[in-house]
Amino acid sequence: MIGLSKISDSVPQELKLPFVDWLAFSIEYSDQSWEWLKTVFGELRIEERGTVTGHSHQFRTPGDVFGAFSPERRNQKIHIQLSSKALFNLKHSEYTLTDLISVAIKLRGKFTRIDLALDDYDGLLDLPYIYEKLENKEVSTRFRGYSEYAAPLDRVRSGSLFLDPKLGKMGFTIYIGAFRRSNCFVRIYDKKLQVGPECAWPIWNRLEFQLNHEAADQYCNPTWNVNPETGEIVDSTSWNDLFSDPRRATFEDRSFPKTAFYYLKFLEPAYRERQDGLGYFYLEEIHKRYWPVCTWWTKFLNASEGEKIGLPKHETGLQDIDDWLSEQVSGAVFLMSKLFGGEKYYQKLQDKGEPKFERNKKYQNLVKEFEEKQRNGLVIDEVPF
């Protein structure tokens, strides 16, 4: 495969696991729901402000969880939205992702969106090569269309130009499926290009499946007539065909590789040798249904086979912050300290930064992780006798 690179040894193993990068759901409007929200997410900072969901009130938590509700229209339920940052902050809660989904189901939860992601640090997801495969129709997919979006050139080869509210205009992204209308579509994008110069990894691409509406709800809480192997929702003309099947997997048992392989497969064209009437041999392309799946695609997916889908791990870490300070800020800090006195200026920065640090849940998590690593990595410097 073109541009294949070896993975950096510095990338922690936990960053190579599948994770949920976005989760949205609604739960019943009840005292039990409000108590649960406060227990899991902490203080709810409520504002009387309308939202795009049509609710009259909204709230945010210290961990960046967003919520919306209408006291006068309780049948709208309470809408909860967890971004990647909010899900990352959840890792220090007593609740796991499976716990969160399980309790939401008990509170008559309806899931409206879930983003499933897997990162590539090896260069297996070569975006120009993938787009070439799509153009050549060397792919088996549940989707009809695809498009390419490259910033800052604002280029889309098919479809209309749009702004992805999740990614903005940063990076190079391939979309497979209908971005606005589909219950499921795929993003494959250059995460390194999106993050910018502060990115710590030489290669960082991401594969992401965004499941919406029925697809999201059935992935988290399968209650309809779906294929137990793939999770596919089976179309039915009769309500009698909609039944609860105990063989279907719960979210805890879901497999990212199986989900990805069900929705999308990149294929390698295959040929057979034929002989014409003059005795000359030539290669004839065999039917697409017999083409093998590309080895780089199976290699990428198989790396996470058997791993549970967890929470995001790749939030800005201490090394990333240190790199950013060294590369982007050090010159300005030197200038200001030279003009206004080093110790005095550093103390001013610390005084201004302390309250921001106290309000930043992410920084609190970094401190906990650092202290935990220090405890686990403690080496006793003694000579055994």
The 8 nearest C-alpha neighbors of each residue, nearest first, counted from 0:
[[1, 3, 2, 295, 123, 128, 125, 294],
 [2, 0, 3, 128, 125, 123, 4, 127],
 [3, 1, 4, 0, 125, 122, 123, 128],
 [2, 4, 122, 1, 123, 0, 5, 121],
 [5, 3, 122, 121, 2, 6, 123, 202],
 [6, 4, 121, 7, 3, 122, 120, 8],
 [5, 7, 121, 120, 8, 4, 122, 10],
 [6, 8, 9, 10, 5, 120, 121, 201],
 [9, 7, 10, 6, 11, 5, 12, 120],
 [8, 10, 7, 11, 200, 6, 12, 199],
 [9, 11, 8, 7, 12, 14, 200, 6],
 [12, 10, 13, 14, 9, 15, 8, 7],
 [11, 13, 14, 15, 10, 16, 9, 8],
 [12, 14, 15, 11, 16, 312, 10, 313],
 [15, 13, 12, 16, 11, 312, 313, 10],
 [14, 16, 13, 12, 118, 17, 117, 119],
 [15, 17, 14, 13, 303, 18, 117, 306],
 [18, 16, 117, 308, 116, 309, 255, 15],
 [17, 19, 309, 308, 310, 116, 311, 115],
 [18, 20, 115, 114, 310, 21, 116, 309],
 [19, 21, 83, 114, 115, 18, 311, 116],
 [22, 20, 82, 114, 113, 83, 19, 81],
 [21, 23, 113, 81, 112, 80, 114, 82],
 [24, 22, 80, 112, 111, 79, 110, 81],
 [23, 25, 110, 111, 79, 109, 78, 108],
 [26, 24, 78, 109, 77, 108, 79, 76],
 [27, 25, 108, 77, 106, 76, 107, 103],
 [26, 28, 76, 106, 29, 107, 77, 32],
 [27, 29, 76, 73, 77, 32, 26, 30],
 [30, 28, 32, 31, 27, 33, 73, 26],
 [31, 29, 33, 32, 34, 28, 35, 27],
 [30, 32, 34, 29, 33, 35, 106, 28],
 [33, 31, 35, 29, 30, 34, 36, 28],
 [32, 34, 36, 30, 35, 31, 37, 29],
 [35, 33, 31, 37, 32, 36, 38, 30],
 [34, 36, 38, 32, 33, 37, 39, 31],
 [35, 37, 33, 39, 38, 34, 40, 32],
 [38, 36, 41, 34, 40, 35, 39, 42],
 [37, 39, 35, 36, 41, 40, 34, 33],
 [40, 38, 36, 37, 41, 35, 92, 94],
 [39, 41, 37, 36, 38, 60, 42, 62],
 [42, 40, 37, 38, 39, 43, 60, 61],
 [41, 43, 60, 37, 44, 40, 61, 59],
 [44, 42, 60, 59, 58, 45, 41, 37],
 [45, 43, 58, 59, 60, 42, 46, 57],
 [44, 46, 58, 57, 43, 59, 47, 56],
 [47, 45, 57, 48, 56, 58, 44, 59],
 [48, 46, 56, 55, 57, 45, 49, 58],
 [47, 49, 56, 46, 55, 57, 50, 54],
 [48, 50, 55, 56, 54, 53, 47, 51],
 [49, 51, 52, 53, 54, 48, 55, 57],
 [50, 52, 53, 49, 54, 67, 55, 48],
 [53, 51, 50, 54, 67, 78, 49, 68],
 [54, 52, 51, 50, 55, 49, 69, 67],
 [53, 55, 69, 68, 50, 52, 49, 56],
 [54, 56, 49, 69, 48, 68, 47, 53],
 [57, 55, 47, 48, 68, 67, 49, 54],
 [56, 58, 67, 46, 66, 45, 68, 48],
 [59, 57, 45, 44, 66, 43, 65, 46],
 [58, 60, 65, 44, 64, 43, 63, 66],
 [59, 61, 43, 62, 64, 63, 42, 44],
 [62, 60, 63, 360, 42, 59, 41, 64],
 [61, 63, 60, 85, 64, 88, 360, 40],
 [64, 62, 85, 60, 61, 59, 65, 84],
 [63, 65, 81, 60, 85, 59, 62, 80],
 [66, 64, 59, 80, 58, 79, 63, 81],
 [65, 67, 79, 58, 78, 57, 80, 59],
 [68, 66, 57, 78, 56, 54, 77, 58],
 [67, 69, 77, 54, 56, 57, 55, 78],
 [68, 70, 55, 54, 72, 71, 56, 73],
 [71, 69, 72, 73, 68, 55, 56, 28],
 [70, 72, 69, 73, 55, 74, 68, 75],
 [73, 71, 69, 74, 70, 75, 76, 68],
 [72, 74, 75, 76, 28, 70, 69, 71],
 [73, 75, 76, 72, 28, 27, 69, 77],
 [76, 74, 73, 72, 77, 69, 68, 54],
 [75, 77, 27, 28, 74, 73, 26, 25],
 [78, 76, 68, 25, 26, 28, 67, 27],
 [77, 79, 25, 67, 66, 24, 76, 68],
 [80, 78, 66, 24, 23, 25, 65, 77],
 [79, 81, 23, 65, 22, 66, 64, 82],
 [82, 80, 22, 64, 85, 21, 86, 23],
 [81, 83, 21, 85, 84, 86, 80, 20],
 [82, 84, 20, 86, 21, 85, 87, 311],
 [83, 85, 87, 82, 86, 88, 63, 314],
 [86, 84, 63, 82, 88, 81, 87, 64],
 [87, 85, 89, 83, 88, 84, 81, 310],
 [88, 86, 84, 311, 89, 85, 90, 310],
 [87, 89, 85, 86, 90, 62, 91, 84],
 [88, 90, 86, 92, 87, 91, 85, 94],
 [91, 89, 88, 92, 87, 310, 95, 86],
 [92, 90, 89, 88, 93, 364, 94, 87],
 [91, 93, 89, 94, 90, 39, 95, 88],
 [92, 94, 91, 95, 39, 90, 89, 98],
 [95, 93, 92, 98, 99, 96, 39, 89],
 [94, 96, 98, 97, 99, 93, 90, 92],
 [95, 97, 99, 98, 100, 94, 309, 310],
 [96, 98, 100, 95, 99, 101, 251, 250],
 [99, 97, 101, 95, 96, 100, 94, 102],
 [98, 100, 96, 97, 102, 101, 103, 95],
 [99, 101, 103, 97, 98, 102, 104, 96],
 [100, 102, 98, 104, 103, 99, 97, 105],
 [103, 101, 105, 104, 99, 100, 98, 106],
 [102, 104, 108, 106, 100, 105, 101, 99],
 [103, 105, 108, 107, 101, 102, 106, 100],
 [106, 104, 102, 107, 103, 101, 108, 100],
 [105, 107, 103, 104, 108, 26, 27, 102],
 [108, 106, 104, 105, 26, 27, 109, 103],
 [107, 109, 26, 104, 103, 106, 25, 110],
 [108, 110, 25, 24, 216, 111, 26, 107],
 [111, 109, 24, 216, 215, 112, 23, 108],
 [110, 112, 212, 24, 211, 23, 215, 216],
 [113, 111, 211, 23, 215, 210, 22, 110],
 [112, 114, 22, 210, 21, 215, 209, 115],
 [113, 115, 209, 21, 20, 208, 19, 210],
 [116, 114, 19, 208, 207, 18, 20, 113],
 [115, 117, 207, 18, 206, 17, 19, 20],
 [116, 118, 17, 206, 205, 16, 207, 18],
 [119, 117, 205, 204, 15, 206, 120, 116],
 [118, 120, 204, 121, 203, 205, 122, 124],
 [119, 121, 203, 202, 6, 122, 204, 118],
 [122, 120, 6, 5, 4, 123, 119, 202],
 [121, 123, 4, 3, 124, 120, 125, 202],
 [122, 124, 121, 125, 3, 295, 299, 119],
 [125, 123, 122, 126, 204, 119, 129, 205],
 [124, 126, 128, 123, 127, 122, 129, 2],
 [125, 127, 129, 128, 124, 130, 188, 187],
 [128, 126, 130, 129, 125, 131, 132, 124],
 [127, 129, 131, 126, 125, 130, 132, 1],
 [130, 128, 126, 132, 131, 127, 125, 133],
 [129, 131, 133, 127, 132, 128, 126, 134],
 [130, 132, 128, 134, 129, 133, 135, 127],
 [133, 131, 129, 137, 135, 130, 134, 136],
 [134, 132, 136, 130, 131, 135, 137, 138],
 [133, 135, 131, 136, 132, 130, 137, 129],
 [134, 136, 132, 133, 137, 131, 138, 130],
 [137, 135, 133, 138, 134, 132, 139, 131],
 [138, 136, 132, 266, 135, 133, 265, 267],
 [137, 139, 265, 266, 136, 264, 140, 133],
 [140, 138, 264, 263, 265, 266, 137, 141],
 [139, 141, 263, 142, 262, 264, 138, 143],
 [140, 142, 262, 263, 143, 139, 261, 176],
 [143, 141, 176, 140, 144, 175, 184, 177],
 [142, 144, 176, 141, 145, 140, 177, 175],
 [145, 143, 176, 142, 175, 177, 146, 174],
 [144, 146, 175, 174, 176, 147, 143, 157],
 [147, 145, 174, 157, 173, 156, 155, 175],
 [146, 148, 173, 155, 156, 172, 174, 149],
 [147, 149, 155, 172, 154, 171, 173, 146],
 [148, 150, 171, 154, 153, 152, 172, 170],
 [151, 149, 152, 153, 170, 169, 168, 171],
 [150, 152, 153, 149, 168, 169, 170, 154],
 [151, 153, 150, 154, 149, 148, 155, 168],
 [154, 152, 150, 151, 149, 148, 155, 160],
 [153, 155, 152, 148, 149, 156, 150, 147],
 [154, 156, 148, 147, 157, 160, 146, 153],
 [157, 155, 147, 146, 154, 158, 148, 159],
 [158, 156, 146, 155, 159, 145, 147, 144],
 [157, 159, 146, 160, 155, 156, 145, 144],
 [160, 158, 161, 157, 155, 156, 146, 154],
 [159, 161, 155, 158, 162, 153, 154, 148],
 [162, 160, 159, 163, 155, 148, 158, 153],
 [161, 163, 164, 167, 168, 160, 166, 165],
 [162, 164, 167, 165, 166, 161, 168, 178],
 [165, 163, 167, 166, 162, 168, 161, 169],
 [164, 166, 163, 167, 162, 82, 168, 21],
 [167, 165, 163, 164, 169, 168, 193, 162],
 [168, 166, 163, 164, 169, 162, 165, 170],
 [167, 169, 150, 166, 162, 170, 151, 163],
 [170, 168, 193, 167, 150, 166, 171, 192],
 [169, 171, 193, 192, 150, 189, 149, 172],
 [170, 172, 149, 189, 188, 148, 150, 173],
 [173, 171, 188, 148, 187, 147, 149, 170],
 [172, 174, 147, 187, 186, 146, 148, 188],
 [175, 173, 186, 146, 145, 185, 147, 176],
 [176, 174, 145, 185, 184, 144, 146, 173],
 [175, 177, 184, 142, 144, 145, 143, 178],
 [178, 176, 181, 180, 179, 184, 144, 175],
 [177, 179, 180, 176, 184, 181, 174, 175],
 [180, 178, 177, 181, 182, 176, 184, 183],
 [181, 179, 177, 178, 182, 183, 176, 184],
 [180, 182, 177, 183, 179, 178, 184, 176],
 [183, 181, 211, 210, 214, 212, 180, 213],
 [184, 182, 210, 181, 209, 211, 214, 208],
 [183, 185, 176, 209, 175, 208, 177, 178],
 [186, 184, 208, 175, 174, 207, 209, 176],
 [185, 187, 174, 207, 173, 206, 188, 208],
 [188, 186, 206, 173, 205, 172, 207, 185],
 [187, 189, 172, 205, 171, 204, 190, 173],
 [188, 190, 204, 192, 171, 191, 170, 203],
 [189, 191, 193, 204, 192, 203, 188, 194],
 [192, 190, 203, 194, 193, 189, 198, 195],
 [193, 191, 170, 195, 190, 189, 194, 169],
 [192, 194, 170, 169, 190, 191, 195, 189],
 [195, 193, 191, 192, 198, 190, 197, 196],
 [194, 196, 192, 193, 197, 198, 191, 190],
 [197, 195, 198, 194, 192, 323, 191, 199],
 [196, 198, 323, 195, 199, 319, 322, 194],
 [199, 197, 196, 200, 194, 195, 191, 319],
 [198, 200, 319, 197, 201, 322, 318, 196],
 [199, 201, 202, 198, 203, 191, 120, 7],
 [200, 202, 203, 199, 7, 191, 120, 198],
 [203, 201, 120, 200, 122, 191, 204, 121],
 [202, 204, 120, 191, 190, 119, 200, 189],
 [205, 203, 189, 119, 190, 188, 118, 120],
 [204, 206, 118, 188, 187, 117, 119, 190],
 [207, 205, 187, 117, 116, 186, 118, 188],
 [206, 208, 116, 186, 115, 185, 187, 205],
 [209, 207, 185, 115, 114, 184, 210, 186],
 [208, 210, 114, 183, 184, 113, 185, 207],
 [211, 209, 183, 215, 113, 214, 112, 182],
 [210, 212, 112, 182, 215, 111, 214, 183],
 [211, 213, 111, 215, 214, 182, 112, 216],
 [214, 212, 216, 215, 217, 211, 182, 111],
 [213, 215, 217, 210, 216, 212, 211, 182],
 [216, 214, 210, 211, 218, 112, 212, 213],
 [217, 215, 110, 213, 219, 218, 214, 220],
 [216, 218, 221, 220, 214, 219, 215, 213],
 [217, 219, 215, 216, 220, 221, 214, 250],
 [220, 218, 250, 216, 217, 221, 215, 249],
 [219, 221, 217, 216, 218, 222, 249, 250],
 [222, 220, 217, 223, 218, 219, 249, 216],
 [221, 223, 243, 220, 217, 224, 242, 244],
 [224, 222, 241, 242, 225, 221, 243, 217],
 [223, 225, 241, 242, 233, 232, 240, 243],
 [226, 224, 232, 233, 231, 230, 223, 227],
 [225, 227, 230, 231, 228, 229, 232, 233],
 [228, 226, 247, 230, 229, 225, 246, 248],
 [229, 227, 226, 230, 247, 231, 248, 257],
 [230, 228, 231, 226, 227, 261, 258, 257],
 [229, 231, 226, 227, 225, 228, 232, 218],
 [232, 230, 226, 225, 229, 233, 227, 228],
 [233, 231, 225, 224, 230, 234, 226, 223],
 [232, 234, 225, 224, 231, 235, 226, 223],
 [235, 233, 232, 236, 224, 225, 237, 231],
 [236, 234, 237, 233, 240, 238, 241, 224],
 [235, 237, 238, 234, 240, 239, 241, 233],
 [236, 238, 239, 235, 240, 241, 234, 242],
 [237, 239, 240, 241, 236, 235, 242, 224],
 [238, 240, 237, 241, 242, 236, 235, 224],
 [239, 241, 238, 237, 242, 235, 224, 236],
 [242, 240, 224, 223, 238, 239, 243, 235],
 [243, 241, 224, 223, 240, 244, 222, 239],
 [242, 244, 222, 223, 245, 224, 241, 221],
 [243, 245, 246, 247, 242, 224, 222, 227],
 [246, 244, 247, 243, 248, 227, 222, 249],
 [247, 245, 244, 227, 248, 228, 243, 249],
 [248, 246, 227, 245, 244, 249, 221, 228],
 [247, 249, 252, 253, 246, 250, 227, 251],
 [248, 250, 251, 252, 253, 247, 220, 219],
 [249, 251, 219, 253, 252, 248, 218, 97],
 [250, 252, 249, 253, 97, 307, 248, 308],
 [253, 251, 250, 248, 249, 254, 307, 308],
 [252, 254, 250, 251, 248, 249, 255, 307],
 [255, 253, 257, 256, 258, 252, 307, 305],
 [254, 256, 258, 257, 259, 17, 253, 308],
 [257, 255, 300, 259, 258, 254, 260, 304],
 [258, 256, 260, 254, 259, 255, 261, 229],
 [257, 259, 255, 261, 256, 260, 254, 262],
 [258, 260, 256, 262, 261, 257, 263, 255],
 [261, 259, 257, 263, 258, 262, 264, 256],
 [262, 260, 258, 259, 263, 257, 229, 264],
 [261, 263, 259, 141, 260, 140, 258, 264],
 [262, 264, 140, 260, 259, 261, 139, 141],
 [265, 263, 139, 138, 260, 140, 266, 292],
 [264, 266, 138, 293, 292, 137, 139, 296],
 [267, 265, 292, 138, 293, 137, 291, 290],
 [266, 268, 293, 291, 290, 292, 269, 137],
 [269, 267, 290, 266, 270, 137, 284, 287],
 [270, 268, 290, 284, 285, 267, 271, 291],
 [271, 269, 284, 283, 285, 282, 272, 268],
 [272, 270, 283, 282, 273, 284, 285, 269],
 [271, 273, 282, 281, 283, 280, 270, 274],
 [274, 272, 281, 280, 282, 271, 283, 275],
 [275, 273, 280, 279, 278, 281, 276, 272],
 [274, 276, 278, 279, 277, 280, 273, 281],
 [275, 277, 278, 274, 279, 280, 273, 281],
 [278, 276, 275, 279, 274, 280, 281, 273],
 [277, 279, 275, 276, 274, 280, 273, 281],
 [280, 278, 274, 275, 277, 281, 276, 273],
 [281, 279, 274, 273, 275, 278, 272, 282],
 [280, 282, 273, 272, 274, 283, 279, 275],
 [283, 281, 272, 271, 270, 273, 284, 280],
 [284, 282, 270, 271, 285, 272, 273, 281],
 [283, 285, 270, 269, 271, 282, 286, 268],
 [284, 286, 270, 269, 283, 287, 271, 289],
 [287, 285, 288, 289, 284, 290, 269, 270],
 [286, 288, 290, 289, 285, 268, 269, 137],
 [287, 289, 286, 290, 285, 291, 139, 266],
 [290, 288, 287, 286, 291, 285, 269, 268],
 [289, 291, 287, 269, 268, 288, 267, 266],
 [292, 290, 267, 266, 289, 293, 268, 269],
 [291, 293, 266, 265, 267, 294, 264, 290],
 [294, 292, 266, 296, 267, 295, 265, 291],
 [293, 295, 297, 296, 298, 292, 299, 291],
 [296, 294, 298, 293, 297, 123, 299, 0],
 [297, 295, 299, 294, 298, 293, 300, 265],
 [296, 298, 300, 294, 299, 295, 301, 293],
 [299, 297, 295, 301, 296, 300, 294, 302],
 [298, 300, 296, 297, 302, 301, 295, 123],
 [301, 299, 256, 297, 302, 298, 303, 296],
 [302, 300, 304, 298, 303, 299, 297, 256],
 [301, 303, 300, 299, 304, 298, 15, 297],
 [304, 302, 301, 306, 300, 16, 305, 256],
 [305, 303, 301, 306, 302, 256, 300, 254],
 [304, 306, 303, 307, 254, 301, 256, 255],
 [307, 305, 303, 304, 308, 16, 254, 17],
 [306, 308, 309, 305, 254, 251, 17, 253],
 [309, 307, 18, 17, 306, 19, 255, 254],
 [310, 308, 18, 307, 19, 17, 96, 311],
 [309, 311, 18, 19, 86, 87, 312, 96],
 [312, 310, 87, 18, 313, 20, 19, 86],
 [313, 311, 14, 314, 310, 87, 13, 18],
 [312, 314, 311, 14, 315, 316, 87, 13],
 [313, 315, 312, 316, 87, 311, 84, 361],
 [316, 314, 319, 313, 320, 317, 318, 361],
 [317, 315, 319, 318, 314, 320, 365, 313],
 [316, 318, 320, 319, 321, 315, 365, 322],
 [317, 319, 321, 320, 316, 322, 199, 315],
 [318, 320, 322, 316, 317, 321, 315, 199],
 [319, 321, 323, 317, 318, 322, 324, 316],
 [320, 322, 318, 324, 323, 319, 317, 325],
 [323, 321, 319, 325, 320, 324, 326, 318],
 [322, 324, 320, 326, 197, 321, 327, 325],
 [325, 323, 328, 321, 322, 327, 326, 329],
 [326, 324, 322, 329, 323, 327, 321, 328],
 [325, 327, 323, 324, 322, 328, 329, 197],
 [326, 328, 323, 324, 325, 329, 330, 322],
 [329, 327, 324, 331, 330, 325, 326, 332],
 [328, 330, 332, 325, 331, 324, 333, 327],
 [331, 329, 333, 332, 328, 334, 327, 326],
 [330, 332, 334, 333, 328, 329, 335, 327],
 [333, 331, 329, 335, 334, 330, 336, 328],
 [334, 332, 330, 336, 331, 335, 337, 329],
 [333, 335, 331, 337, 332, 336, 330, 338],
 [334, 336, 338, 332, 337, 333, 339, 331],
 [335, 337, 341, 340, 339, 333, 338, 344],
 [338, 336, 334, 335, 340, 339, 333, 341],
 [337, 339, 335, 336, 340, 334, 341, 333],
 [340, 338, 336, 337, 335, 344, 341, 343],
 [341, 339, 336, 343, 337, 344, 338, 342],
 [340, 342, 336, 344, 343, 345, 337, 339],
 [343, 341, 345, 344, 340, 346, 336, 347],
 [342, 344, 346, 340, 341, 345, 347, 339],
 [343, 345, 347, 341, 346, 342, 336, 340],
 [346, 344, 348, 342, 347, 343, 341, 349],
 [345, 347, 349, 343, 348, 344, 342, 350],
 [346, 348, 344, 350, 345, 349, 351, 343],
 [349, 347, 345, 351, 346, 350, 352, 344],
 [348, 350, 352, 346, 351, 347, 353, 345],
 [351, 349, 347, 348, 352, 353, 346, 354],
 [350, 352, 348, 349, 353, 347, 354, 355],
 [351, 353, 349, 355, 350, 354, 348, 356],
 [352, 354, 356, 355, 350, 351, 349, 357],
 [355, 353, 357, 356, 352, 358, 351, 350],
 [356, 354, 352, 358, 353, 357, 359, 351],
 [355, 357, 353, 359, 354, 358, 352, 362],
 [356, 358, 354, 355, 359, 353, 363, 360],
 [359, 357, 355, 356, 360, 354, 61, 363],
 [358, 360, 356, 361, 362, 357, 355, 363],
 [361, 359, 363, 362, 62, 358, 364, 61],
 [360, 362, 364, 363, 359, 365, 88, 62],
 [363, 361, 365, 364, 360, 359, 356, 366],
 [362, 364, 360, 366, 361, 365, 367, 359],
 [363, 365, 367, 361, 362, 366, 368, 360],
 [366, 364, 362, 368, 367, 363, 369, 361],
 [365, 367, 369, 363, 364, 368, 370, 362],
 [368, 366, 364, 370, 365, 369, 371, 363],
 [367, 369, 371, 365, 366, 370, 364, 372],
 [370, 368, 366, 372, 371, 367, 365, 373],
 [369, 371, 373, 367, 372, 368, 366, 374],
 [370, 372, 368, 374, 373, 369, 367, 375],
 [373, 371, 375, 369, 374, 370, 376, 368],
 [372, 374, 370, 376, 371, 375, 377, 369],
 [373, 375, 371, 372, 377, 376, 370, 369],
 [376, 374, 372, 373, 377, 371, 370, 378],
 [375, 377, 373, 374, 372, 378, 371, 379],
 [376, 378, 374, 375, 373, 379, 372, 380],
 [379, 377, 380, 376, 375, 381, 374, 373],
 [378, 380, 381, 377, 382, 376, 383, 374],
 [381, 379, 378, 382, 377, 383, 376, 384],
 [382, 380, 379, 383, 378, 384, 377, 376],
 [381, 383, 384, 380, 379, 378, 377, 376],
 [384, 382, 381, 380, 379, 378, 377, 376],
 [383, 382, 381, 380, 379, 378, 377, 376]]
